Amino acid sequence: MSSSSSGAGLRRVVVCAAEHEVRVGLRRALAGSGLDVRTCGASHNEVVRALGSTGSAVVVLAPASVTEALVSAPLLRGGRAAPVVLVLPGESGLEAAEAARAGVYGVLTIPVSDDALLASVHIAFGVWQRSCGLTTRVDKLNSEWLTLKTVSHAVGIMMDGYGLTYATALARLQQLCARQNTSLYRVADAVIVAHGVTALAA
């Protein structure tokens, strides 16, 4: 995912539909919301242009079918950060898990009331922000876990190879970090590679 706007409020809604009448109706439903509401066709390029540089946006996508929605929504996710609210014609039968995998955070069916649309847009944005925050935390934990495994492995190699204590081996790695002005992970990884180990077990 690209940079999150965690903590920022919703500023823009992009109404994306191939049918002009649908775009006009959805824009009218959001007219009194105080949000910057933009409309465009259903193509990926049009949506990206309408989104602009803001990360505080929601895409309201009104495709002709569920199939079109599941093809379009993931494309809209790439290279920008904004959740998608689908507005579908009739009952869709779209499962929540399937929708979430495609970057969809809300599903409505036509006809849509003004209140329901505005509520769905705000709920989708809030859930997406929490999801971005959790993804960032998971990525950070994974990175920390990889560093811990790599450093522990390198310390073990130095203890076995040079008869050092854990504390001394770790201190040597830290000294190398300071001398080379690089991260502990990079130094540890270099030690592992130098001893002929190319990867750590998961």
Secondary structure as UniProt FT lines:
FT   TURN            6..7
FT   STRAND          12..17
FT   HELIX           20..29
FT   HELIX           31..33
FT   STRAND          36..40
FT   HELIX           44..51
FT   TURN            52..53
FT   STRAND          57..62
FT   HELIX           66..77
FT   TURN            78..79
FT   STRAND          84..89
FT   HELIX           96..101
FT   TURN            102..103
FT   STRAND          104..110
FT   HELIX           114..162
FT   HELIX           166..180
FT   HELIX           184..194
FT   TURN            195..196
//
